Amino acid sequence: MNKSIPAFLSKFFTDEEITTLKEKGVICSDQFKDLAFLRLSSEYKTFHRGAIFYEKGLAPGYPRIMRILHLENGINRYFKNKFYVEEKMDGYNVRVALINGVPLCFTRGGFVCPFTTDRIQDLIDINFFNEYPERIICGEVVGPGSPYNTEVIPYVKEDVAFFAFDIVDENSNHLPAEERYRILEQYNIQQVRKWGPFSSSDAGKIKEIIIELDKEGREGIVIKPVSSGKSVKYVTLSSCLRDLQATAHLITELPAGFFMQRILRAVFFCHEFGIPFSSDYLMNSAKTLYLIPEQTLKGISEGENIKETFDIRVNNRKTIDDLMHHLNRSDIRTQLISVEKTGKYHRARFHRIYIKGTKELRHRLTGYGFFD
């Protein structure tokens, strides 16, 4: 870091730890409007990636959740006591925290999301923070109008929606499930669907839930203990194919493991549930993994870029500029197509252009060699 470390970091780390953080380059200075804060870019001791440190406190990062590929055996291995099953939503993860009196929305990596921060008062009752100012609401933003996902979500049709799945405090303590359900219902904050409580002997019932979710085109489930302990996640067969369909054009942007993991999840699902790979499923997979990249390559050969188009609605016109800046931090570039006022919202259409993947495919087309 070029700038000196703010004194408030000493509330959380020793001088020796701060030196280590600086040497490893995992503590990053950031700012959103008048708020200056430090963001943890990777795990460090008990702090999760994306943790936010600022003058008056801490917004902890959200922990990674272990994935299981065999549902029944995973349940028997990790759950000896009662647990709930909650729906795993297909969107992007945000934490809503009250910082200096303002509700801010942080991404998994610890960046303030200008879009979600702009829209959060449309999505939840922020009076929650009058009673629980130190609490953080963790949830998934799902649906059309997302600035991150182009995948069609059949059960959210008109605008983004927020689904809460956790409440934590500054010390990363998670509220017990039943207390969380009660508080979120009290403030009419939309929650992920839930079933239970169950015990490990109910694995058959949970398989029935998964089959129904798969038929509905849902992503999967997260299994959470009633009080404390590890949570695990498990996804449906349909979500594996849908993920591949939504990302096949980014085959040079994403690591090969992204695609192989989804194929492996599908194989495990069919093995456990006794589902034969139908010719339709195999054909859809082949179309996804071959035809979509072929269309992408054809476009690049004609001078196009790998890109996606987004259509969003925000309250504040400046949010659009802030969002473009936020997205441009990576090897992705944005191109604003149009902005217009429609009712109470400013509506923006923009492209996200994938520079790295476009360049790689263009090099291959012009004969450049590479080592694999």
Buried (B, 14 or more C-beta within 10 A) or exposed (E): EEEEBBEBBEEBBEEEBBEBBEEEEBBBBBEBEEBBBBBBBBBBEEBBBBBBBBEEBBBBBBBEEEEBBBBBEBBEEBBEEBBBBBBBBBBBBBBBBBBEEBBBBBBBBBBBBBBBBBBBEBBBEBEBBEEBEEBBBBBBBBBBBBBBBBBBBEEBEEBBBBBBBBBBBEEBEBBBBEEBBEBBEEBEBEBBEBBBBBEBEBBEEBBEBBBEBBEEBBBBBBBBBBEEEEBBBBBBBBBBBBBBBBBBBBBBBEEEEBBEBBBEBBBBBBEBEEBEEEEEBEEBBEBBBEEBBEEBBEBBEEEEBBBBEBBBBBEBEEBBBBBBEBBEEEEBBBEEEEBEEEEEBBBBBBBBBBBBBBBBBBEBEEEEEEEE
